[in-house]
Amino acid sequence: GHWGRCVGDCGSGGVRSRAVWCTHAEGWTAFHANCDQQDKPESQRRCFKVCDWHLELFEWEVSGWDRCGLVSAAGAEAGAEVCVTAQHGLQRRSVRCLQKLNRTVVSAEICEYFTPQPPAEQACLVPCPRDCVVSQFSGWSPCGAGCAGSLQHRTRAVIAPPLYGGAPCPNLTESRACGAPACPLGEEEHTYSLRVGPWGECRLPHPKDVELAGRTMLDLGSDSGERSASGLAGSHPHRRAGEVEIGYQSRQVRCVRSDGKHAALSLCLQDPVPVTSRSCVIPKDCATSEWSPWSPCSRSCGWGSLAPGLRSRRRGVRSVAVGAGKPCPELEEREACSGAGKAPLQPCPRFAWRTSEWKACQVSLLLDQQDPHHQKQAGLCGGGIQTRVVYCAQIIVELGTHRLKEVTRPVDGKLCQGPAPATSQVCHLPCLAECAVSSWSPWGPCLPESCQHRHAGRGFRMRQRQVMVDPVGTLAVCPHLVESIPCEDARCHEWVFSEGACVTDRGKCGPGHRVLGAACKSRKGEEVPHHLCSELPRPEAVPCEVPCARDCVVSEWSPWSPCSHSCSSKNAEGTQSRSRSILALPAEGGKACPPERALQEQRACNEHPCMHFFWEVSPWSSCSEDVLGTALNTTISWSGEATCGVGIQTRKVFCRKSSSGQVTPKRCPESLRPEAVRPCLLPCRKDCAVTLFSEWTPCPTACQPGNATAVKQSRYRIILQDSARGGQACPDTLYEERECEDVPICPVYRWKSHRWSPCVLVPDSVRQGLPGQSEACGHGLQSRAVTCLSEQGGSAAVGDCVQWAGAMPALFQECLIPCKDDCTFTPWSKFTACSSDCDTTRSRRRSLTGRSRKRDKCQNAEVYPQVETEPCPCEAFTSQPHGNWSDCIIRGGPSELQLGMPSQGVARECGQGVRLRAIACYDRSGRLVEPSRCSSSGYVEEPCTVPCPFDCKLSDWSSWSPCSSSCGPGVRVRSRWLKEKPYNGGRPCPKLDLKNQV
């Protein structure tokens, strides 16, 4: 079977078990002895028992997903599948369960106790490989008019770069020599190429930058560190937190001749010229305050060695990171600690599950779930449910006594380890039932009242009947079970005869005699010495006959039939009969068969008159105090408190005659006279018992928003036992609440954004040194100040807003100063509204402004779109099964009852059922959401079958075969055979004679 849950002490002392059984090759369960004991798998193993407080100690560690790799389809021909849009891939990551303190890897089961294991692999799509796409070659460049090995070139451009493993790009240039005469010395021709360097660091404009105007070669990539540092210091001597400085960065663009020498930039310039400078944000790292002191250790009591305490410290943000500056580090740090110095810790309080008493059995609870009209109807009976309250209680050890003093104050259930006891159980409400008795036995022999005196005399004959069904819930008692008739010739002992075999006088057949065995037996049927019985009344041998081969053969007498009447009156007398039958007819010369009337015998029986006597009793009185104190002087105690006395119950007893009524008690046997008095337990007073109130629920330690409703705290207590029989009643208040005092209100801080600065371009001094960039236009950056305000509107530290005011607004953004040839537009409109459908789109518009309206290039909608559409955001959810299937649940158990009827409800244990599986619900971005968004029940179900046990089935008996011999004695045979073998634990077959399955 499956391994069960880990049970036992927290930590590595747990044990888990499973069932192991032996099965036959055909699937049915057999005795353990049938399997080889050496092969028997283990049924118990050690495990790590996880408890709730381990949550602080262990966590899942998940690496990032690796690249999406193709999954090779089994048996697929290489290149046989044509990729259309994407191929299925798989990406993996490592998932480990770690102990937080020392980051060691432990068994994944420990972390799974708190949260399911994150998936270690997931499906992904690899787009189809896209090969590089290039344009056609241009025409060959013209050959120079000069001398010597000049080359002519042609080029082609990349239209689409290779993606996802597609074929790389071919070469983009081709050259060939021109046919030209050789040159005189020193007049070779050269080719020129443009080299673009990396972007330099971002720096503030500097007065010295003006000197750069008019230089042909911009060596802007490497600037001295001193100059940029002094530039930084000189431009803004003090910066407030959250202030952005916009500088510029440049890169080197050089013209290089084919022999490696630098040349004038104008020899290389092509259209468009690469940008050599751009605006940028001066990076600034996040600045934090110093660490606060460590908090006290969180554990003030000892749990043993496994679980240390924790302490923490915090720091605040002084200024946030800007641009490519380092982001803020962790603001809180926690570490393990071992409590207050050297002093030993107090042992932590212990907790255990406790329960109230079971409430009364109720059938209606089950019926309510099916039909609310069934409530409060009389005659509900059969299978029901009873409930109780289960709670976690703190156990306190009183020091010095080492006796457990239990304080039943309810606490949070998370503090109790192990499974909680059941809160409900199946119970049975007895259904009303009348007393049912069997029919009367035959009358017994005449027996004296007592066998102390040997002489025969007056006695009684008796007959009995049994109670077949005890009465339930009704006031009527069962009728009398013994009737008697006075008789005269009462004996304690009598002879019992047994007949021996018939012994012939001579030869093997003919007349003979049968020896009678006689035994003296008591009224109980035990054999006693002979002298206790009277003289032997009959001869000890009886004549008989063994039939010869040719004689008639007669069977033995049958037993006497039951007596036809239970007593004798003028009109009816009791008789009984017995018979025998002819087994074989005589042959010639053989002895003839007896006549028909000699095959039957009759005799009188039950000759006593129809007048019997019996004891009758009234119902028992209720239990009352025994005034005389004659009853047993005992007390019983209930749960050590309520001591209740012993009372008595009485009833009337009288002798009755079957036909007339009450008669003198002498007519009934005194030895069977029922008791008229019996002790009983007086019902106890039962007071209500309740627990102490629980502790008040904690008020929040974290601050609350100013507009939040008043926070309340509550406490409760639980009724352990209801009052009964005049005991003290239960209190009215089981739940109390009150408002929390001194709840801290969260401080209110807010970000204030100031106006955007004008758009900052690269400084003029830098730009004017560049060819083709004389106009002050193009892309730049603009910044704004963002400050932190307190609730009253005063300025506050940035760290307060970082902590309380949410995300900081952006400090800078890209901007554009249109050049006179650029197309200019109005701002985009708002998007149009979306309908509730998932497949709809929304759009927004803009239009051209000013001179742009007349320019043809601005009308090109592909380059300058004036309408944008996008799919509407959509609430679509997908479900995925989560976890394992449940066991097969058979519906229609004992809960489907009829009212007032005895419960027929044996739970069905096999057949058609359903099994359930939880579902996890995801939104479009793959985040987990409430399962109810995907399904009303939160699980999927599917039909299943629990195989029923099938008993062995045999055929009906065949007809009898013909007799095995044509004359004389023979044998006839009939047989039955195996139709169905038993399986799934059904009843086994009887042993069959293998030869013919008789």
QUIBELMO-V57153 format. One record per residue. N is the residue number from 0. RES is the residue in one small letter. SS is DSSP state (A for helix, B for strand, O for the rest). OMEGA is omega in degrees with one decimal (none if undefined). Layout:
n:res:ss:omega
N:RES:SS:OMEGA
N:RES:SS:OMEGA
//
This chain:
n:res:ss:omega
0:g:O:178.3
1:h:O:173.6
2:w:O:178.6
3:g:O:179.7
4:r:O:176.3
5:c:O:-179.9
6:v:B:178.5
7:g:B:-176.8
8:d:O:177.4
9:c:O:177.5
10:g:B:-170.8
11:s:B:-177.8
12:g:B:-175.9
13:g:B:177.7
14:v:B:170.7
15:r:B:-173.4
16:s:B:172.5
17:r:O:177.3
18:a:O:175.9
19:v:O:178.5
20:w:O:-174.5
21:c:B:179.1
22:t:B:175.2
23:h:O:-179.7
24:a:O:-179.4
25:e:O:170.6
26:g:O:-178.6
27:w:O:-174.9
28:t:B:-178.6
29:a:B:177.0
30:f:O:179.4
31:h:A:-174.7
32:a:A:-178.1
33:n:A:-179.8
34:c:O:178.9
35:d:O:-174.7
36:q:A:-178.3
37:q:A:-179.7
38:d:A:-171.2
39:k:O:179.6
40:p:O:179.9
41:e:O:179.7
42:s:O:177.2
43:q:B:173.4
44:r:B:-179.2
45:r:B:179.0
46:c:B:177.8
47:f:B:-178.0
48:k:B:-178.4
49:v:O:176.3
50:c:O:-172.7
51:d:A:-176.6
52:w:A:173.3
53:h:A:-177.0
54:l:A:-179.3
55:e:A:-167.8
56:l:O:-172.4
57:f:B:177.0
58:e:B:174.0
59:w:B:170.9
60:e:B:-175.1
61:v:B:176.0
62:s:O:175.9
63:g:O:176.9
64:w:O:174.1
65:d:O:-175.4
66:r:O:179.1
67:c:O:-178.9
68:g:B:179.6
69:l:B:174.5
70:v:O:-179.1
71:s:O:-179.9
72:a:O:-177.1
73:a:O:174.3
74:g:O:-179.0
75:a:O:175.4
76:e:O:178.8
77:a:O:177.7
78:g:O:-178.1
79:a:O:-177.8
80:e:O:176.4
81:v:O:-179.5
82:c:O:-178.1
83:v:O:178.8
84:t:O:-177.8
85:a:B:177.4
86:q:B:179.9
87:h:B:177.9
88:g:B:-179.9
89:l:B:172.2
90:q:B:-172.7
91:r:B:172.9
92:r:O:178.9
93:s:O:178.4
94:v:B:-178.1
95:r:B:173.5
96:c:B:-175.8
97:l:B:167.5
98:q:B:-169.7
99:k:O:-169.5
100:l:O:-175.8
101:n:O:176.5
102:r:O:175.3
103:t:B:-178.5
104:v:B:176.7
105:v:B:-177.0
106:s:O:-177.9
107:a:A:-178.0
108:e:A:-176.1
109:i:A:179.4
110:c:A:-179.1
111:e:A:178.1
112:y:O:-176.1
113:f:O:-179.5
114:t:O:179.2
115:p:O:179.8
116:q:O:176.8
117:p:O:-178.3
118:p:O:-178.3
119:a:O:174.5
120:e:B:179.1
121:q:B:177.9
122:a:B:176.3
123:c:B:-179.9
124:l:B:173.6
125:v:B:178.6
126:p:B:-179.4
127:c:O:177.7
128:p:O:179.0
129:r:B:-179.2
130:d:O:175.4
131:c:O:177.1
132:v:B:-179.5
133:v:B:179.4
134:s:O:171.7
135:q:O:174.8
136:f:O:172.2
137:s:O:173.3
138:g:O:177.6
139:w:O:176.3
140:s:O:-178.6
141:p:O:175.8
142:c:O:178.9
143:g:O:179.7
144:a:O:-172.6
145:g:O:-176.8
146:c:O:167.6
147:a:O:-167.4
148:g:O:172.7
149:s:O:-176.5
150:l:B:168.1
151:q:B:-171.0
152:h:B:164.6
153:r:B:-174.3
154:t:B:169.8
155:r:O:-173.1
156:a:O:175.8
157:v:B:176.4
158:i:B:177.5
159:a:B:-178.5
160:p:O:179.0
161:p:O:179.8
162:l:B:171.4
163:y:O:173.9
164:g:O:177.1
165:g:O:-177.2
166:a:O:-178.7
167:p:O:-177.9
168:c:O:173.1
169:p:O:-179.0
170:n:O:-171.3
171:l:O:-180.0
172:t:B:172.7
173:e:B:179.0
174:s:B:171.3
175:r:B:-175.9
176:a:B:174.3
177:c:O:174.8
178:g:O:-178.9
179:a:O:179.5
180:p:O:178.2
181:a:O:-175.1
182:c:O:166.6
183:p:O:-173.2
184:l:O:173.4
185:g:O:179.5
186:e:O:-178.4
187:e:O:174.9
188:e:O:-178.2
189:h:O:168.7
190:t:O:-176.8
191:y:B:177.1
192:s:B:-175.6
193:l:B:175.9
194:r:B:-179.3
195:v:B:-178.0
196:g:B:179.6
197:p:B:177.1
198:w:B:176.7
199:g:O:-178.2
200:e:O:-177.5
201:c:O:179.7
202:r:B:-177.5
203:l:O:176.3
204:p:O:-173.1
205:h:O:-178.5
206:p:A:-175.3
207:k:A:-177.9
208:d:A:-178.5
209:v:A:-177.5
210:e:A:-173.7
211:l:A:-175.0
212:a:O:173.1
213:g:O:177.3
214:r:O:-178.9
215:t:O:-177.2
216:m:O:-175.7
217:l:B:175.5
218:d:O:-173.6
219:l:O:-173.4
220:g:O:-176.9
221:s:O:178.0
222:d:O:-176.3
223:s:O:179.1
224:g:A:-177.3
225:e:A:-172.6
226:r:A:-177.9
227:s:A:179.2
228:a:A:-178.6
229:s:A:177.4
230:g:A:179.6
231:l:A:-174.1
232:a:A:-172.9
233:g:A:-170.7
234:s:A:-179.8
235:h:O:-175.0
236:p:O:177.3
237:h:O:-178.9
238:r:O:174.4
239:r:O:176.5
240:a:O:177.9
241:g:O:177.9
242:e:O:-175.5
243:v:O:174.1
244:e:O:-179.4
245:i:B:177.9
246:g:B:177.3
247:y:B:173.3
248:q:B:-175.7
249:s:B:174.0
250:r:B:-175.0
251:q:B:172.9
252:v:B:-175.1
253:r:B:174.1
254:c:B:-174.9
255:v:B:179.0
256:r:B:-175.2
257:s:O:176.4
258:d:O:172.8
259:g:O:-179.1
260:k:O:176.8
261:h:B:179.8
262:a:B:178.6
263:a:O:-175.6
264:l:A:-175.9
265:s:A:179.7
266:l:A:-174.9
267:c:O:-163.4
268:l:O:177.1
269:q:O:-179.8
270:d:O:-6.7
271:p:O:179.1
272:v:O:175.7
273:p:O:179.4
274:v:O:-177.6
275:t:O:176.6
276:s:B:179.3
277:r:B:177.7
278:s:B:178.0
279:c:B:-179.9
280:v:B:178.3
281:i:O:-177.1
282:p:O:179.6
283:k:B:-178.4
284:d:O:172.1
285:c:O:176.9
286:a:B:-179.4
287:t:B:175.5
288:s:O:174.8
289:e:O:175.7
290:w:O:170.1
291:s:O:173.2
292:p:O:177.5
293:w:O:174.3
294:s:O:175.7
295:p:O:-179.7
296:c:O:-173.0
297:s:O:-178.9
298:r:O:178.3
299:s:O:179.3
300:c:B:-173.0
301:g:B:176.8
302:w:O:-168.1
303:g:O:-169.3
304:s:O:-164.7
305:l:O:-168.4
306:a:O:177.8
307:p:O:176.6
308:g:B:178.1
309:l:B:171.8
310:r:B:-174.5
311:s:B:172.9
312:r:B:-174.6
313:r:B:168.9
314:r:O:-176.4
315:g:O:178.9
316:v:B:175.7
317:r:B:174.6
318:s:B:-175.2
319:v:O:179.1
320:a:O:178.3
321:v:B:176.4
322:g:O:-177.5
323:a:O:179.2
324:g:O:-178.9
325:k:O:178.0
326:p:O:-177.4
327:c:O:176.3
328:p:O:177.2
329:e:O:-177.7
330:l:O:177.7
331:e:B:-179.0
332:e:B:178.3
333:r:B:175.3
334:e:B:-180.0
335:a:B:176.8
336:c:B:-172.9
337:s:O:172.7
338:g:O:-167.4
339:a:O:169.5
340:g:O:-174.4
341:k:O:-173.6
342:a:O:179.4
343:p:O:-178.8
344:l:O:170.5
345:q:B:174.4
346:p:B:-179.4
347:c:O:179.1
348:p:O:177.9
349:r:B:-177.3
350:f:B:178.4
351:a:B:177.3
352:w:B:174.8
353:r:B:-176.9
354:t:B:169.2
355:s:O:176.0
356:e:O:176.8
357:w:O:173.6
358:k:O:-176.2
359:a:O:179.4
360:c:O:-179.0
361:q:B:174.5
362:v:O:-172.4
363:s:A:179.9
364:l:A:179.3
365:l:A:-176.9
366:l:A:180.0
367:d:A:-176.3
368:q:O:-178.1
369:q:O:-173.7
370:d:O:-175.9
371:p:A:-178.1
372:h:A:-174.3
373:h:A:-172.1
374:q:O:169.2
375:k:O:174.5
376:q:O:179.1
377:a:O:174.1
378:g:O:174.1
379:l:O:179.3
380:c:O:-179.2
381:g:B:-176.0
382:g:B:179.3
383:g:B:179.0
384:i:B:170.5
385:q:B:-172.8
386:t:B:173.8
387:r:O:177.9
388:v:O:177.0
389:v:B:-179.0
390:y:B:179.1
391:c:B:-177.4
392:a:B:178.6
393:q:B:178.5
394:i:B:-177.8
395:i:B:176.4
396:v:B:176.4
397:e:O:-175.6
398:l:O:177.8
399:g:O:-175.7
400:t:O:-174.9
401:h:O:173.0
402:r:O:178.3
403:l:B:171.4
404:k:B:-174.0
405:e:B:174.9
406:v:B:-179.2
407:t:B:172.8
408:r:B:-177.5
409:p:B:176.0
410:v:B:-178.3
411:d:O:-177.2
412:g:A:-179.9
413:k:A:-177.3
414:l:A:-179.8
415:c:O:178.6
416:q:O:176.0
417:g:O:-179.1
418:p:O:177.5
419:a:O:175.3
420:p:O:-178.5
421:a:O:177.9
422:t:O:177.8
423:s:B:176.2
424:q:B:178.1
425:v:B:178.8
426:c:B:-176.2
427:h:B:174.2
428:l:B:-176.9
429:p:O:177.5
430:c:O:-179.9
431:l:O:179.4
432:a:B:175.2
433:e:O:176.0
434:c:O:175.7
435:a:B:-178.2
436:v:B:179.3
437:s:O:173.6
438:s:O:-176.6
439:w:O:171.9
440:s:O:172.7
441:p:O:177.1
442:w:O:179.6
443:g:O:179.1
444:p:O:178.2
445:c:O:-175.4
446:l:B:176.6
447:p:B:177.4
448:e:O:-177.5
449:s:O:-179.8
450:c:O:175.9
451:q:O:-176.6
452:h:O:-171.4
453:r:O:-172.6
454:h:O:178.0
455:a:O:179.1
456:g:B:-175.3
457:r:B:178.9
458:g:B:-179.3
459:f:B:165.5
460:r:B:-174.4
461:m:B:169.5
462:r:B:-174.5
463:q:B:166.1
464:r:O:-176.4
465:q:O:172.2
466:v:B:179.0
467:m:B:179.0
468:v:B:178.0
469:d:O:177.6
470:p:O:178.6
471:v:B:169.3
472:g:O:-179.6
473:t:O:-179.6
474:l:O:-177.6
475:a:O:176.4
476:v:O:180.0
477:c:O:176.0
478:p:O:-178.0
479:h:O:-172.8
480:l:O:-179.3
481:v:B:172.0
482:e:B:-177.6
483:s:B:175.3
484:i:B:176.0
485:p:B:177.4
486:c:B:-170.6
487:e:B:-169.6
488:d:B:-175.1
489:a:B:178.6
490:r:O:177.2
491:c:O:-176.0
492:h:B:176.0
493:e:B:179.2
494:w:B:173.5
495:v:B:-175.0
496:f:B:172.2
497:s:B:-177.2
498:e:B:175.1
499:g:B:179.0
500:a:B:178.4
501:c:B:-178.8
502:v:B:-177.5
503:t:B:179.4
504:d:O:173.2
505:r:O:-178.7
506:g:O:-176.0
507:k:O:-179.5
508:c:O:-177.8
509:g:B:-177.2
510:p:B:178.1
511:g:B:177.9
512:h:B:-178.0
513:r:B:-179.5
514:v:B:178.0
515:l:B:169.9
516:g:B:178.1
517:a:B:177.9
518:a:B:177.1
519:c:B:-175.5
520:k:B:179.5
521:s:B:-178.7
522:r:O:177.5
523:k:O:-179.6
524:g:O:179.0
525:e:O:179.8
526:e:B:-178.2
527:v:O:-179.5
528:p:O:-175.4
529:h:A:-171.0
530:h:A:178.9
531:l:A:178.3
532:c:O:178.3
533:s:O:179.4
534:e:O:178.4
535:l:O:-168.4
536:p:O:-174.2
537:r:O:177.5
538:p:O:-174.4
539:e:O:177.8
540:a:B:-177.8
541:v:B:179.1
542:p:B:178.5
543:c:B:-177.9
544:e:B:173.6
545:v:B:-175.4
546:p:O:175.2
547:c:O:-171.2
548:a:O:-174.8
549:r:O:-174.0
550:d:O:170.6
551:c:O:178.8
552:v:B:-178.5
553:v:B:-179.9
554:s:O:171.8
555:e:O:173.8
556:w:O:173.2
557:s:O:173.3
558:p:O:177.3
559:w:O:178.0
560:s:O:175.5
561:p:O:-178.3
562:c:O:-175.1
563:s:O:178.0
564:h:O:-179.8
565:s:O:178.0
566:c:O:-175.8
567:s:B:175.9
568:s:O:180.0
569:k:O:-171.9
570:n:O:-173.7
571:a:O:176.6
572:e:O:-179.2
573:g:B:174.0
574:t:B:171.3
575:q:B:-174.0
576:s:B:170.8
577:r:B:-175.8
578:s:B:169.7
579:r:O:-175.6
580:s:O:179.4
581:i:B:-178.8
582:l:B:-179.3
583:a:B:179.4
584:l:O:-177.7
585:p:O:171.6
586:a:O:-179.9
587:e:O:178.3
588:g:O:179.6
589:g:O:-177.7
590:k:O:-175.5
591:a:O:179.6
592:c:O:177.4
593:p:O:180.0
594:p:O:-175.9
595:e:A:-175.3
596:r:A:178.8
597:a:A:178.4
598:l:A:-180.0
599:q:B:171.8
600:e:B:-179.3
601:q:B:174.3
602:r:B:179.8
603:a:B:178.3
604:c:B:-179.4
605:n:O:-174.0
606:e:O:-177.6
607:h:O:-178.6
608:p:B:-176.8
609:c:O:179.0
610:m:O:-179.7
611:h:O:-173.2
612:f:B:178.0
613:f:B:175.7
614:w:B:175.1
615:e:B:-178.1
616:v:B:171.8
617:s:O:176.3
618:p:O:177.3
619:w:O:174.2
620:s:O:176.7
621:s:O:-175.8
622:c:O:179.7
623:s:B:-178.5
624:e:B:179.6
625:d:O:-174.3
626:v:O:-174.8
627:l:O:-178.9
628:g:O:-178.6
629:t:O:-177.3
630:a:O:-178.8
631:l:O:-177.5
632:n:O:-179.1
633:t:O:172.1
634:t:O:171.9
635:i:B:-178.8
636:s:B:178.7
637:w:B:-178.9
638:s:O:172.1
639:g:O:-177.1
640:e:O:-170.6
641:a:B:178.7
642:t:B:-174.8
643:c:B:-175.8
644:g:O:175.5
645:v:B:178.4
646:g:B:177.2
647:i:B:172.0
648:q:B:179.9
649:t:B:173.1
650:r:O:179.2
651:k:O:178.8
652:v:B:177.0
653:f:B:-178.5
654:c:B:-179.0
655:r:B:176.3
656:k:B:-171.4
657:s:O:-171.8
658:s:O:-168.2
659:s:O:-175.0
660:g:O:-172.7
661:q:B:178.0
662:v:B:-179.6
663:t:O:-177.3
664:p:A:-178.3
665:k:A:-176.1
666:r:A:179.5
667:c:O:-178.5
668:p:O:-177.2
669:e:A:-175.9
670:s:A:-177.8
671:l:A:-176.1
672:r:O:-178.6
673:p:O:176.5
674:e:O:176.5
675:a:O:-178.6
676:v:B:173.0
677:r:B:177.8
678:p:B:177.5
679:c:B:-179.3
680:l:B:177.4
681:l:O:-177.9
682:p:O:-176.5
683:c:O:166.0
684:r:O:-179.2
685:k:B:179.2
686:d:O:174.7
687:c:O:175.2
688:a:B:176.6
689:v:B:175.1
690:t:O:167.9
691:l:B:172.6
692:f:O:172.7
693:s:O:172.8
694:e:O:173.6
695:w:O:175.1
696:t:O:-174.0
697:p:O:170.9
698:c:O:-176.4
699:p:O:175.8
700:t:O:176.6
701:a:O:-178.2
702:c:O:-178.6
703:q:B:176.3
704:p:O:-175.8
705:g:O:-175.8
706:n:O:-177.5
707:a:O:177.0
708:t:O:-177.3
709:a:O:-179.3
710:v:O:-179.2
711:k:B:171.5
712:q:B:-174.2
713:s:B:172.7
714:r:B:-175.1
715:y:B:170.6
716:r:O:-169.8
717:i:O:174.8
718:i:B:179.9
719:l:B:-176.2
720:q:B:177.9
721:d:O:179.1
722:s:O:179.5
723:a:B:174.4
724:r:O:173.6
725:g:O:178.4
726:g:O:-177.7
727:q:O:-174.1
728:a:O:179.7
729:c:O:179.5
730:p:O:-179.2
731:d:O:-173.7
732:t:O:175.3
733:l:O:-176.6
734:y:B:179.1
735:e:B:172.8
736:e:B:179.0
737:r:B:-178.9
738:e:B:176.6
739:c:O:176.7
740:e:O:173.9
741:d:O:174.8
742:v:O:-177.7
743:p:O:176.4
744:i:B:-178.3
745:c:O:174.8
746:p:O:-178.9
747:v:O:175.1
748:y:B:176.3
749:r:B:176.5
750:w:B:171.3
751:k:B:178.8
752:s:B:177.4
753:h:O:-173.6
754:r:O:177.4
755:w:O:175.2
756:s:O:171.7
757:p:O:-177.9
758:c:O:-176.8
759:v:B:177.4
760:l:O:173.3
761:v:O:-176.5
762:p:O:-179.7
763:d:A:-176.3
764:s:A:-178.9
765:v:A:-173.0
766:r:A:-173.7
767:q:O:175.2
768:g:O:-174.6
769:l:O:178.9
770:p:O:173.7
771:g:O:-178.5
772:q:O:-176.1
773:s:O:-175.2
774:e:O:179.4
775:a:O:178.8
776:c:O:178.4
777:g:B:-175.1
778:h:B:174.7
779:g:B:177.9
780:l:B:171.9
781:q:B:-175.9
782:s:B:173.7
783:r:O:175.8
784:a:O:173.8
785:v:B:-178.6
786:t:B:-179.0
787:c:B:-180.0
788:l:B:174.7
789:s:B:-178.0
790:e:O:-177.0
791:q:O:179.1
792:g:O:177.2
793:g:O:-179.4
794:s:B:-176.9
795:a:B:-178.7
796:a:O:-179.5
797:v:A:-177.5
798:g:A:-179.9
799:d:A:178.8
800:c:A:178.3
801:v:A:-177.1
802:q:A:-168.0
803:w:A:-169.5
804:a:O:177.1
805:g:O:-172.9
806:a:O:-179.2
807:m:O:176.9
808:p:O:-177.9
809:a:O:-178.3
810:l:O:179.7
811:f:B:176.6
812:q:B:176.8
813:e:B:176.3
814:c:B:-174.8
815:l:B:169.9
816:i:B:-173.4
817:p:O:172.6
818:c:O:-172.9
819:k:O:177.5
820:d:O:-176.4
821:d:O:172.6
822:c:O:178.8
823:t:O:-174.1
824:f:B:165.6
825:t:O:174.2
826:p:O:176.8
827:w:O:173.8
828:s:O:172.6
829:k:O:175.8
830:f:O:175.4
831:t:O:-176.9
832:a:O:178.5
833:c:O:170.8
834:s:O:-174.1
835:s:O:-177.6
836:d:O:-178.0
837:c:O:-172.1
838:d:O:-177.4
839:t:O:178.3
840:t:B:174.2
841:r:B:-174.0
842:s:B:173.7
843:r:B:-173.0
844:r:B:168.5
845:r:O:179.0
846:s:O:-178.4
847:l:B:178.6
848:t:O:172.0
849:g:A:-175.3
850:r:A:-176.9
851:s:A:-176.9
852:r:A:-175.4
853:k:A:-176.2
854:r:O:-178.2
855:d:O:-175.2
856:k:A:-179.5
857:c:A:-179.8
858:q:A:-177.6
859:n:O:-172.7
860:a:O:-179.3
861:e:O:-178.7
862:v:O:-177.9
863:y:O:-175.4
864:p:O:177.0
865:q:O:175.0
866:v:B:175.9
867:e:B:175.3
868:t:B:176.5
869:e:B:178.8
870:p:B:178.4
871:c:O:172.8
872:p:O:-168.8
873:c:O:175.0
874:e:O:177.3
875:a:O:-176.4
876:f:O:176.0
877:t:B:-179.6
878:s:B:174.7
879:q:B:177.6
880:p:B:-175.5
881:h:B:176.2
882:g:O:-175.2
883:n:O:172.0
884:w:O:172.7
885:s:O:169.6
886:d:O:178.1
887:c:O:-177.1
888:i:B:-179.9
889:i:O:179.6
890:r:O:174.3
891:g:O:177.7
892:g:O:-174.9
893:p:O:-176.6
894:s:O:-177.2
895:e:O:-171.9
896:l:O:168.4
897:q:O:-174.7
898:l:O:172.0
899:g:O:-178.0
900:m:O:173.2
901:p:O:-174.8
902:s:O:172.1
903:q:O:-160.9
904:g:O:164.1
905:v:O:-174.8
906:a:O:174.1
907:r:O:-175.8
908:e:O:-178.6
909:c:O:179.5
910:g:B:-177.5
911:q:B:176.8
912:g:B:175.0
913:v:B:170.2
914:r:B:-170.8
915:l:B:176.1
916:r:B:-178.6
917:a:B:174.0
918:i:B:172.4
919:a:B:-174.7
920:c:B:-177.3
921:y:B:172.7
922:d:O:-172.6
923:r:O:-177.9
924:s:O:175.0
925:g:O:177.5
926:r:O:177.7
927:l:B:174.7
928:v:B:179.5
929:e:O:179.2
930:p:A:-176.4
931:s:A:177.7
932:r:A:-177.9
933:c:O:-175.4
934:s:O:-175.4
935:s:O:-174.4
936:s:O:-176.8
937:g:O:174.8
938:y:B:173.6
939:v:B:177.6
940:e:B:175.4
941:e:B:-177.9
942:p:B:177.3
943:c:B:-177.9
944:t:B:169.2
945:v:B:-174.3
946:p:O:179.6
947:c:O:173.7
948:p:O:176.6
949:f:B:179.4
950:d:O:172.6
951:c:O:177.3
952:k:B:176.4
953:l:B:176.7
954:s:O:169.5
955:d:O:176.8
956:w:O:173.5
957:s:O:172.1
958:s:O:175.6
959:w:O:176.4
960:s:O:173.3
961:p:O:180.0
962:c:O:-173.7
963:s:O:177.1
964:s:O:-174.2
965:s:O:174.8
966:c:O:-178.8
967:g:O:-177.7
968:p:O:176.8
969:g:O:-179.4
970:v:O:170.0
971:r:O:-174.1
972:v:O:164.4
973:r:O:-172.9
974:s:O:170.1
975:r:O:-176.1
976:w:O:-173.6
977:l:B:176.6
978:k:B:-179.1
979:e:B:176.2
980:k:O:175.6
981:p:O:168.8
982:y:B:-173.7
983:n:O:174.0
984:g:O:176.3
985:g:O:-178.0
986:r:O:-177.1
987:p:O:179.4
988:c:O:170.4
989:p:O:178.5
990:k:O:-179.9
991:l:O:172.9
992:d:O:-169.8
993:l:O:-172.6
994:k:O:-178.2
995:n:O:178.7
996:q:O:-179.4
997:v:O:none
//
